[in-house]
Amino acid sequence: GCTAYIIAFFNIPDKAVFGNTYDLAAIESSKVLAVLCSFLLGLGDSLLNTQNFSILAVLHPDSSSQTTAIYMLSKAMCVSLSFFCSSHLGLHILLPTLMFAALLSSHAFCSVDRKAVKLQTERRNASIDLTPKH
């Protein structure tokens, strides 16, 4: 995600989010770099969604549908907020903000993932019957 944000920051002019512009980017704008950014963002989103749903299923095995609904609601609210902000803020403000949010969410993701692995290990160990069989 952050790699795509950095490439977009240098490849696309600040005012491009408001419509057509003759402003220049930091480097010569390239369609190949724009497509690469799109690919990286799509890949990152699909990988993140796969991991998020997996963790939700581990943490809440009895109420995974409710947990998924809450997750999707919060994600939709964040997306709508980002659409609103994108119509009022320039790209060179949006991208560093998104990068900070991506780094913060990566840290939170790793923390929750460690807890999920620990919980899954504890559940597995609790289900193992250690009494000898005769």
C-alpha positions in Angstrom: 0.0 0.0 0.0 2.7 2.5 1.0 4.7 1.8 -2.1 1.7 2.6 -4.3 1.1 5.8 -2.3 4.7 6.9 -2.8 4.5 6.2 -6.5 1.2 8.0 -6.9 2.5 11.0 -4.8 5.3 11.6 -7.4 3.4 10.5 -10.5 0.2 12.5 -10.1 -0.2 16.2 -9.7 -1.8 17.5 -6.4 -4.9 19.0 -8.1 -5.6 16.0 -10.2 -8.3 14.8 -7.8 -10.4 17.8 -8.6 -10.5 17.2 -12.4 -8.3 17.8 -15.4 -5.2 19.9 -14.7 -2.2 21.2 -16.5 -0.1 21.1 -13.3 3.0 19.0 -13.5 3.8 16.1 -11.2 7.2 15.7 -9.4 8.2 13.3 -12.2 6.9 12.9 -15.7 3.5 11.3 -15.3 3.4 7.8 -16.6 0.4 5.6 -17.4 2.5 2.5 -16.6 3.2 3.8 -13.1 -0.5 4.6 -12.6 -1.5 1.1 -13.6 1.2 -0.3 -11.3 -0.3 1.7 -8.4 -3.8 0.3 -9.2 -2.4 -3.2 -9.3 -0.6 -2.8 -6.0 -3.6 -1.3 -4.3 -5.9 -4.1 -5.6 -3.4 -6.8 -4.5 -3.0 -5.3 -1.1 -6.7 -4.9 -0.6 -7.4 -8.5 -1.6 -4.6 -9.9 0.7 -5.8 -7.7 3.6 -9.4 -8.7 3.2 -8.5 -12.4 3.2 -6.4 -12.0 6.4 -9.1 -9.9 8.1 -11.9 -12.4 7.5 -9.6 -15.2 8.7 -8.8 -13.4 11.9 -12.4 -12.5 12.5 -13.4 -16.2 12.1 -10.7 -17.2 14.7 -11.6 -14.5 17.2 -15.3 -14.9 17.0 -16.1 -18.5 15.8 -19.7 -18.5 17.2 -20.7 -15.1 15.8 -18.7 -14.7 12.7 -21.6 -13.4 10.6 -22.3 -10.6 13.1 -18.7 -9.7 13.3 -18.3 -9.6 9.6 -21.3 -7.3 9.3 -19.8 -4.9 11.9 -16.5 -5.0 10.0 -18.1 -4.3 6.7 -20.1 -1.4 8.2 -17.0 0.2 9.7 -15.2 -0.3 6.4 -18.0 1.3 4.4 -18.0 4.3 6.8 -14.3 4.8 6.4 -14.6 4.6 2.6 -17.4 7.2 2.6 -15.3 9.5 4.8 -12.3 9.1 2.4 -14.6 9.9 -0.6 -15.8 13.0 1.2 -12.3 14.1 2.0 -11.0 13.4 -1.5 -13.3 16.1 -2.9 -12.0 18.7 -0.5 -8.3 17.9 0.0 -5.4 17.8 -2.5 -3.7 14.5 -3.4 -0.5 15.5 -1.6 -2.4 15.8 1.7 -4.5 12.7 1.2 -1.6 10.3 0.4 0.5 11.1 3.5 -2.7 10.8 5.6 -3.5 7.4 3.9 0.1 6.3 4.4 0.0 7.1 8.2 -3.3 5.3 8.5 -1.9 2.3 6.6 1.1 2.1 8.9 -1.1 2.5 12.0 -3.5 -0.2 10.8 -0.6 -2.5 9.9 0.7 -2.2 13.5 -2.8 -2.9 14.8 -3.2 -5.8 12.4 0.0 -7.4 13.6 -1.0 -7.0 17.2 -4.4 -8.6 16.7 -2.9 -11.3 14.6 -0.5 -12.3 17.4 -3.5 -12.4 19.8 -5.5 -14.5 17.3 -2.6 -17.0 16.9 -2.2 -17.2 20.7 -6.0 -17.8 21.1 -6.1 -20.4 18.4 -3.1 -22.2 20.0 -4.8 -22.1 23.5 -8.0 -23.5 22.0 -6.1 -26.3 20.3 -4.2 -27.2 23.4 -7.4 -27.1 25.5 -9.1 -29.6 23.1 -6.2 -32.1 23.3 -7.0 -34.8 25.8 -3.9 -35.5 27.8 -5.2 -38.4 29.9 -3.6 -41.8 29.1 -5.9 -44.4 27.5 -5.8 -48.0 28.7 
